[in-house]
């Protein structure tokens, strides 16, 4: 008679303690020889007997149903065949109605359609206890998961920019990936400017060499970059079951930068760019003066770019305008950003004084917040001691721990913001002076991407009325226009500010 061998382990521990797949197979083959049974097929696999779909076990059941001439199963014990009611029902049905015979070698039990009540009770009892064991394991896993989450521990693979590792005590930990973290932050900084689409950021990350944190180390897809730019983990909050919870790991950025990116992302979702990835200078920067819809750009004959109202709200009197006509108007304005030498020297002197004042203020703020952070960390440590000594209940610990971690996250954000502000202040200062001195020259010689940055830096509230670009100038560029020796102060370029 033909038989099927079924060998299975559900954990690595079962392999270690001598219950390996090969050990089961060898034992079952010996049993088959002793009982003159021909082994037609061996099913051997390692997987959980939990509620997940187990493909190999389903293959085993299908093989039994397709091969009616094979009616004997050889297994070490009940646990190797089934540990849940669903599988037990399928096998029992074949035992009763299709002549299936089950040999449980280790337990010395043979079950067929005429099995007595004692054997059936043993079978059903072991299925029941197996199910109970699975339930208990699942409950322990859930309890462990909830405990870790409450204590600010991430229970899954670390996001790109972080690494999973074991600390000195052997406990799982997450640390910043020094090879990737700075690229992640750079992506957020660049996206927050509003100068780049998601596709452009994806392309830049590929150029920067950012890869995923899997074995294949492939560049990120656009969807992965979208998820990355939406992940609150980077500023100190992990999302679990729809809730944001403070985690214990070092943030890569502050919440302000993250929030700025979310605003940009929301705005981009409302824009309907036909050529979202094309290098158009005014893409997403101008609105229609008549209906406030976004001005779009399209390309004709692969040569000419035209600006036109999307007319999303219906018809309006706007017209199509060549991109170069609007670009010329921008150039005309930039030529007038003249910074007289005496004003330039005085400005540099004042900015240096302001920088010194800002630096001193930042140092004092940094000192204060760092001391507050140390005090808060000490409170967390003392709170844990109280919990270990059982001086407070779990609920009391959880409530206070959440409060202290939120405070810790807030203080960390303030410190990071101060560091970033110092850096951004210096960069903005350099950029301001550079553009003030040679705005037209920079614009004329730059690529589309840099042109967009200059427009964003100098202008605000850009609108297109007919063929005229209307705008406001950001400070201090509005002052520079007033300082310039402009002979003709008529309504050139259709400026909104009548004093210019």
Buried (B, 14 or more C-beta within 10 A) or exposed (E): EBBBBBBBBBEEEBBEEEBBBEBBBEBBBEBBEEBEBEBBBBBBBBBEBBEEEBEEBEEBBEBBEEEEEBBBBBBBBBBBBBBBBEBBEBBBEBBEEEEBBBBBBBBEBBBBEEBEEEBBEBBBEBBEEBBEEBEEBEEEEEEEBEEBBBBBBBBEEBBBBBBEEEEEEEEEBBBBBEEBBBBBBBBBBBBBBBBBBBEBBBBBBBEBEBBBBEEEEEBBEEEBBBEBBEBBBBBBBBEBEEEEBBBBBEBBBBBBBBEBBEEBBEEBEEBEBEEBEBBBBBBBBBBBBBBEBBBBBBBEEEEEBBBBBBBBEEEBEBEEBBBEEBBEBBEEBBBBBBBEEEBEEEBEEEBEEEBEEBEEEBEEBBEEBBEBBEEBEEBBEEBEEEBEEEEBEEEEBBEBBBEBBBBBBBBBBBBBBBEBBBEEBEEEBEBBBEBBEBBBEBBEEEEEEEBBBBBBBBBBEBBBBEBBBBBBBBEEBBEBBEEBEEEEEEEBBBBEEEEB
